[in-house]
Amino acid sequence: MKTGMPLIIIGISMFVIGLMLFYLIEPGENDNLEFIKNMGTFVGLTGMGVTLAGILLYLISRNEQPIKENYDG
């Protein structure tokens, strides 16, 4: 597996978990649930950053084809 692929998968899963925590928890009287909702925001934003880092690592670590120069022509 390439270097960036596990980071991309982890980042996307963090983003989805953050979305679920943010949108499924209703704000109310319970401060613990409000804290978990705020942590969902943090996890989602961190997931976007991890996904971007994984994409960049994947693009940087690709093997490029060497340039073949023909001087006989």
MODELLER restraints for C-alpha pairs under 7 A, 6 or more apart:
rsr = mdl.restraints
at = mdl.atoms
rsr.add(forms.Gaussian(group=physical.xy_distance, feature=features.Distance(at['CA:2:A'], at['CA:58:A']), mean=6.79, stdev=0.5))
rsr.add(forms.Gaussian(group=physical.xy_distance, feature=features.Distance(at['CA:3:A'], at['CA:57:A']), mean=6.59, stdev=0.5))
rsr.add(forms.Gaussian(group=physical.xy_distance, feature=features.Distance(at['CA:3:A'], at['CA:58:A']), mean=6.11, stdev=0.5))
rsr.add(forms.Gaussian(group=physical.xy_distance, feature=features.Distance(at['CA:4:A'], at['CA:54:A']), mean=4.27, stdev=0.5))
rsr.add(forms.Gaussian(group=physical.xy_distance, feature=features.Distance(at['CA:4:A'], at['CA:55:A']), mean=6.08, stdev=0.5))
rsr.add(forms.Gaussian(group=physical.xy_distance, feature=features.Distance(at['CA:4:A'], at['CA:57:A']), mean=4.95, stdev=0.5))
rsr.add(forms.Gaussian(group=physical.xy_distance, feature=features.Distance(at['CA:4:A'], at['CA:58:A']), mean=4.35, stdev=0.5))
rsr.add(forms.Gaussian(group=physical.xy_distance, feature=features.Distance(at['CA:5:A'], at['CA:54:A']), mean=6.38, stdev=0.5))
rsr.add(forms.Gaussian(group=physical.xy_distance, feature=features.Distance(at['CA:5:A'], at['CA:58:A']), mean=6.76, stdev=0.5))
rsr.add(forms.Gaussian(group=physical.xy_distance, feature=features.Distance(at['CA:7:A'], at['CA:50:A']), mean=6.31, stdev=0.5))
rsr.add(forms.Gaussian(group=physical.xy_distance, feature=features.Distance(at['CA:7:A'], at['CA:51:A']), mean=6.23, stdev=0.5))
rsr.add(forms.Gaussian(group=physical.xy_distance, feature=features.Distance(at['CA:7:A'], at['CA:54:A']), mean=4.71, stdev=0.5))
rsr.add(forms.Gaussian(group=physical.xy_distance, feature=features.Distance(at['CA:8:A'], at['CA:50:A']), mean=6.88, stdev=0.5))
rsr.add(forms.Gaussian(group=physical.xy_distance, feature=features.Distance(at['CA:8:A'], at['CA:51:A']), mean=4.59, stdev=0.5))
rsr.add(forms.Gaussian(group=physical.xy_distance, feature=features.Distance(at['CA:8:A'], at['CA:54:A']), mean=4.82, stdev=0.5))
rsr.add(forms.Gaussian(group=physical.xy_distance, feature=features.Distance(at['CA:8:A'], at['CA:55:A']), mean=6.45, stdev=0.5))
rsr.add(forms.Gaussian(group=physical.xy_distance, feature=features.Distance(at['CA:11:A'], at['CA:47:A']), mean=4.24, stdev=0.5))
rsr.add(forms.Gaussian(group=physical.xy_distance, feature=features.Distance(at['CA:11:A'], at['CA:48:A']), mean=6.16, stdev=0.5))
rsr.add(forms.Gaussian(group=physical.xy_distance, feature=features.Distance(at['CA:11:A'], at['CA:50:A']), mean=4.85, stdev=0.5))
rsr.add(forms.Gaussian(group=physical.xy_distance, feature=features.Distance(at['CA:11:A'], at['CA:51:A']), mean=4.40, stdev=0.5))
rsr.add(forms.Gaussian(group=physical.xy_distance, feature=features.Distance(at['CA:12:A'], at['CA:47:A']), mean=6.20, stdev=0.5))
rsr.add(forms.Gaussian(group=physical.xy_distance, feature=features.Distance(at['CA:12:A'], at['CA:51:A']), mean=6.23, stdev=0.5))
rsr.add(forms.Gaussian(group=physical.xy_distance, feature=features.Distance(at['CA:14:A'], at['CA:43:A']), mean=6.08, stdev=0.5))
rsr.add(forms.Gaussian(group=physical.xy_distance, feature=features.Distance(at['CA:14:A'], at['CA:44:A']), mean=5.92, stdev=0.5))
rsr.add(forms.Gaussian(group=physical.xy_distance, feature=features.Distance(at['CA:14:A'], at['CA:47:A']), mean=4.69, stdev=0.5))
rsr.add(forms.Gaussian(group=physical.xy_distance, feature=features.Distance(at['CA:15:A'], at['CA:43:A']), mean=6.64, stdev=0.5))
rsr.add(forms.Gaussian(group=physical.xy_distance, feature=features.Distance(at['CA:15:A'], at['CA:44:A']), mean=4.13, stdev=0.5))
rsr.add(forms.Gaussian(group=physical.xy_distance, feature=features.Distance(at['CA:15:A'], at['CA:45:A']), mean=6.90, stdev=0.5))
rsr.add(forms.Gaussian(group=physical.xy_distance, feature=features.Distance(at['CA:15:A'], at['CA:47:A']), mean=4.59, stdev=0.5))
rsr.add(forms.Gaussian(group=physical.xy_distance, feature=features.Distance(at['CA:15:A'], at['CA:48:A']), mean=6.18, stdev=0.5))
rsr.add(forms.Gaussian(group=physical.xy_distance, feature=features.Distance(at['CA:16:A'], at['CA:44:A']), mean=6.95, stdev=0.5))
rsr.add(forms.Gaussian(group=physical.xy_distance, feature=features.Distance(at['CA:17:A'], at['CA:44:A']), mean=6.95, stdev=0.5))
rsr.add(forms.Gaussian(group=physical.xy_distance, feature=features.Distance(at['CA:18:A'], at['CA:40:A']), mean=4.15, stdev=0.5))
rsr.add(forms.Gaussian(group=physical.xy_distance, feature=features.Distance(at['CA:18:A'], at['CA:41:A']), mean=5.79, stdev=0.5))
rsr.add(forms.Gaussian(group=physical.xy_distance, feature=features.Distance(at['CA:18:A'], at['CA:43:A']), mean=5.06, stdev=0.5))
rsr.add(forms.Gaussian(group=physical.xy_distance, feature=features.Distance(at['CA:18:A'], at['CA:44:A']), mean=4.07, stdev=0.5))
rsr.add(forms.Gaussian(group=physical.xy_distance, feature=features.Distance(at['CA:19:A'], at['CA:40:A']), mean=6.64, stdev=0.5))
rsr.add(forms.Gaussian(group=physical.xy_distance, feature=features.Distance(at['CA:19:A'], at['CA:44:A']), mean=6.20, stdev=0.5))
rsr.add(forms.Gaussian(group=physical.xy_distance, feature=features.Distance(at['CA:21:A'], at['CA:37:A']), mean=5.57, stdev=0.5))
rsr.add(forms.Gaussian(group=physical.xy_distance, feature=features.Distance(at['CA:21:A'], at['CA:40:A']), mean=4.83, stdev=0.5))
rsr.add(forms.Gaussian(group=physical.xy_distance, feature=features.Distance(at['CA:22:A'], at['CA:37:A']), mean=4.91, stdev=0.5))
rsr.add(forms.Gaussian(group=physical.xy_distance, feature=features.Distance(at['CA:22:A'], at['CA:40:A']), mean=5.15, stdev=0.5))
rsr.add(forms.Gaussian(group=physical.xy_distance, feature=features.Distance(at['CA:22:A'], at['CA:41:A']), mean=6.09, stdev=0.5))
rsr.add(forms.Gaussian(group=physical.xy_distance, feature=features.Distance(at['CA:25:A'], at['CA:33:A']), mean=6.96, stdev=0.5))
rsr.add(forms.Gaussian(group=physical.xy_distance, feature=features.Distance(at['CA:25:A'], at['CA:37:A']), mean=6.26, stdev=0.5))
rsr.add(forms.Gaussian(group=physical.xy_distance, feature=features.Distance(at['CA:27:A'], at['CA:34:A']), mean=6.05, stdev=0.5))
